[in-house]
Amino acid sequence: MHGMMRYLLVTLFPVRRPRLPYLLAGLVAAGLGLGAAGGYAGPDEAAVRPLTMGEMTRLQFRAQEVSQLYAGATAYVDSSVHPITSVIMNQRSDPLLAKHVAVSLVRHSNQLRLNSHLLLGMLLVENPNVNPRARSRVGAQGLMQVMPEHRGHYPCGTDLNDVDTNICYGAHVFRENLKESDGNVSSALLRYNGCVHGTNTPDCRRYPSWVYARADRVRSSSRPRAGTVRP
């Protein structure tokens, strides 16, 4: 359980990351104290005193905190990662890849304060087959079709075939596009697509509407089907 929690908090909650080690350290230390208090002591070690009622209460409180963090992380995955994973699975039936891409989209959108559904919409327009090694005729690479000249300009790594590295670059580039467009999302999308002074894509002026339509698939996938009742 601790391993899963650490992974989720590192990838999805980077701001809250420092809290978990202290909680786990307290639990481990208290657990060691409990083990020693059970009667075992090494041949050259003095017996460790039993925990007091106050210490037991604090340990129980810490355990409850960890349980609440785990429940919160699980709920966040259910509400944020799972719907994106479902949409990707409709494009490519590869559960591991779909989950990897979804977690990466949520992670980088959180870090850069972007909309994860919008990033997904961009990915599905740029790379409808969800192929991490896709390459366009103009040299754009990977899931969000990042141009190689962006490599090294952001703290994302170097391998554009890597899912997380590529999405990291795509998210950073789009954030720069937003700044250049004074926050106008449609203009930023046109910049990302290269449809400002040139026309890399036929009918590229329709690029924002294509992205919005695909981004809306996440919301649609979360709606209950007719005749069903969601718990």
Buried (B, 14 or more C-beta within 10 A) or exposed (E): EEEEBBEBBEBBBEEEEEEBEEBBEBBEEBEEBBEBBEEEEEEEEEEBEEBEEEBEEBBEEBBEBBEEBBEBBEEBBEEBBBBBBBBBBEBBEEEEBBBBBBBBBBBBBBBBEBEBBBBBBBBBBBBEEBEBEBBEEEEBBBBBBBBEEBBEEBEBBEEBEBBBBBBBBBBBBBBBBBEEBEEBBBBBBBBBBBBBEEEEBEEBEEBBEBBBEBBEBBEEBEEEEEEEEEE
